[in-house]
Amino acid sequence: MARRLRHVIKDHLHTSPFCGVPGNSILEAASLVRDAITYSETSGSPLCVLTLYFQYAFDRISHHYLFQILHRYGISEWFIDRLHALYEKATTSFQINGTLAGPITIQSAVRKGCPLSMILHALCLQPLLRTLEENLPGIRLGRSTQLS
């Protein structure tokens, strides 16, 4: 399933340095920041670097939101139905003072360690990152943009 989503990643995530996307690495992101600092120093332009830390981000992705996003990307119903089958009846139990509580239906989170998890996470974050790119003034960095 992860291989089937690669075309979506190439079409929709090409301008942002995402982890888990083939061809992207943290070194590329570090290089972009270094280039922005160099540009700022040589041009005398002020610089503010915004970094976003999504603590527990995998745990907080709503399944409802996930499936809406996949529809917006034009993912086939067949594929979404298969993915939905993986998540719709997921439950968890936990132990409190030696007593097992549960099962509790899991309504958010992507499965850690699953080859799909990084791709699904990146696809869910893309609308936020795109909105920030479009609405924050400044230097645009990424694969298809240049410092100006």
N, C-alpha and C positions, 0 to 999 in steps of 0.2 A: 504494500500500500504506500509505503514511503517513496518508493521509486516512481509510482504513478503521480505523486504530487510534485516531482521535480520540475515539470514544465510550468506549473503555477508559480513556483518560487522564482524561476528565471523571468517570468513575465511581470511579476508584481513586486519582487523584493530586490531588484537589480541596483537601486541607487543607495541602499543603506547597508552598512556593514553588519550583517546578522551572523551570530554564531549558528552553527548547524547547517549553514547554507554552503553547498559545495563551491569551492573557490574563494570563500571568504575566510579571513582569520583575524584574530585579535591583533596580529602584527599589522594588518592593513589599517585597522582602526587607529592604532598608535601612530602609524605613518601619516594618516590624515590629520591627526591632532598636531603632530610635529610640523606639518606643512602649514597649518593654520597659524601656529605660533610664529613661524618664520615669516609668513606673509604679514602678520600684524606688526612684527618688529621692523621689517623693511619698509612698510608703507606708513607706519606711524598710526595705523588704525587701532582703536581699542578692541579688545578681544574678551569675550566671555564664552567659556566652554561649558555646555550643559551636558551633564551625564545623568542618566536615569538608572536607578538601581531598583530592580523589581524583586524585592525580597519575597520569597515564597510565591513567585508569580505562577509557577506551574500548578500550585494548589488552588489558585483563585480564579482560574478561567472557567466561567460558567459554561456548562454544556449547551444551554440554550443559545448563548452568544456564539459559541464555537460553530454550531450548525448554521446559524444565520450568516456568519462570515463566510463559511464555505459556499453557501448558496450565492452570496454576492460575488464571489470569485468565479462563479460559473462552473463549479465542480458538479459533475453529473449526479443525478438522484441515486443512481445505482451505487456509486462510491460512498455518498453520504449515508445511505441506508446501511451499508456494511460497517462503516465507522460507528454509526449510531448503535448498531448491535453490540459493539464492543463496550459501549459506555452506558446504555440504557438500564441495565439491570445490575450495575456494579454496586456492591454494598461493602460495608466494613463493620467490624465489631471491635470493641476494645474492652479491656479488663480494668475494673475499678475495685480496689480492695479485695481482689480475688474473685469477684463476680463478673461474669461475662455479660456485657451489655451490647445490644444490637439484635439483629442487623440494622444498620442505618444506611439509607440510600445515599449514594454519592452523587451530588448534583453539580459539582465543580471539580476541576483538576484534570490535567492530562497525565497519563501514566508515566512516571519517571522510569527511565531506562528503555522505554519503547522507542524504536527507530522513528516513529511518527512524532514523538513529543516535541522535539526541537522545531520541526516544521510547523506543527499546529500552533505552537507558542509564537513563532515568528509571524505567521499569518494573522493571528489574533492581535498582535501588537502593531502591525503595519498601519491600520487606520489612525491610531494615535500618533505614531511617528510621522505619517504623511501630513496630518493636521498641524503638528508642530513645525514641520519644514515649510509648509505653505503660509503660516501665520507669524512666525518669528522672523524679524529682519536679520540679515547678516550674510555671512559668507556661506555659500552652499558647497558642501563637500560630498563626495560620493563617486561612484563609478562613472556616471554619465555627466557629471558637472565638473566645473573647474573653478579655481580661485580667479576672481576678476579684479 
